[in-house]
Amino acid sequence: MEKRWKILPTDLMHERALHAVLKINPVLCRLLVQRGYPTFEKAKAFFRPVLSDLHDPMRMKDMDKAVQRILQALENGEKILVYGDYDVDGTTSVASMFNFLSEIHSEVMFYIPHRYKEGYGVSKTGIDYAAGEDVRLIISLDCGIKAAELIGYAASLGIDFIVCDHHLPDAVLPPAVAILNPKQPDCLYPYKELCGCGVGYKLMQALAAARGLPAESYERYLDLVVTAIAADIVPVTGENRILAFYGLKRVNEQPSVGIKALLDLSDKKVEEINMQNLIFMVAPRINAAGRMDDARKAVELFTQKDPEKAAAIARQLHADNSDRKEADSQITQQALEMLSADAKAVLRKTTVLYQEHWHKGVLGIVASRLIETYFRPTIVLTLSEGVVCGSARSVPGFNLYEAIHGCRDYLLGYGGHFAAAGLTMLPEHVAGFSEAFEQVVADNLTDEHLVPEVSIDAEINFSDIKFSFYNIIQQMRPFGPENRTPVFVARNVENTGLSKIVKEKHIRFVVRQGRHHFTGIGFGLADKFDILQRSPQIDLVFKIDENHWNNSRTLQLTVVDFAASQGAG
């Protein structure tokens, strides 16, 4: 698939000023300026995150009310129910808050709604359960901001709500005793991009201060916080960067029993766990519990203190994830076969596929997989209890939610955001919706939307690639949204003739620029190997990685894309 290359802009004035102070490779100064750290003070804070730089949690709107209500519950011996969503952010939020409160209060319970029986967020079933257990206070995490009607229902039963959420609020807020959400229009909290687990962390921080508890009483859950940050794809900036930095430190040095049990299951052993490892090794197993069975298992894992019992639960999650991978693989294959058999599919601007028997829990994953082959807005649908439901995924830059909103006449319900959404409809409306969605997307999609874009931070030469350069890049970790792994382009690179296709899909590069040689791997680039053979010189887009072999360390390239140099071939 052809890709567009876009070299990110920079501010040369700030770049030069920063270089004059730091006296490091100018390219590194460019990376810092691009990421919003144009001064020595900001660069220092970026490279040396400290927990003391976290904002005072009492600056968050309603934090004082939340703390007072919880203290009242503790004093009166009230039952508290910790309620959260079934994904990674929700289950880690619930587990950390449940563990924290259980240390200071004996009447604490938790509740995770069933993905298929109750759906996303606060449910009537969950509130009725709380009422039946004589709960007087529910703390919702990673959900609740849009549950005005249900929280009103809870209030009618004498149940108070404290909402800890990070999703955009509607115009009408729920009638909770406290709403902790930095995205509230009148919340003056300085950092707006916390995940649900991050908001819960701030509440624990405030409660610890109110009760005179040591920082370790909540910092011990930083491994769960960083797992949520990684899985929920929130910006790794500001407080999230600090929380992620110290969360990874805890994952590597003193992980909780539950996190360690999941890491021990991985076939791939790594020297140091990073954000990518959490995304690919830990998060899928947590998510699989809710996708394939019951997400309560994830919370039970993270609240478990016995390593053997934790290992047993982790194996259950691993089995759920294996089932998820098998369903995902089978459905993706069936979907690709449907598309290849449809002569008109190639002419469409969208993909909408429906099969009654497909597993509801993997539709979003399948939609993302299809975009890797057919780069366009994609919706995958199945039948569940007489209603068609599905997951939608977009391509970068295209507002999927608005496109679905434009087809709302065909729908029973829908929700989501710019890049991903869920929707339901009656079976007889699938064909009409499919055509309406195609029309809306075709009217608003540009040609650029249909070509993947590769964002490049800077142009460098192979002579720049030294351990001194790489080591400073490593100090920019943890990487994630808005602080991604730097991507470079090197021009007029020569193939040594030793590059070759490996495992049919990938290219092992052996290339040089002047007297500097590097090896690298380009995953999924084998279909472009002829460019390498016929072009005297290529332009290479890559990330820099470290290779360990026979007790030696070398730098290598992870090739993202390449093309014949202008004037070559």
Order of alpha helices (4+ residues) and beta strands (2+ residues): beta-alpha-alpha-alpha-alpha-beta-alpha-beta-alpha-beta-alpha-beta-beta-alpha-alpha-alpha-alpha-alpha-alpha-alpha-alpha-beta-alpha-beta-beta-alpha-beta-beta-alpha-beta-beta-alpha-beta-beta-beta-beta-alpha-beta-beta
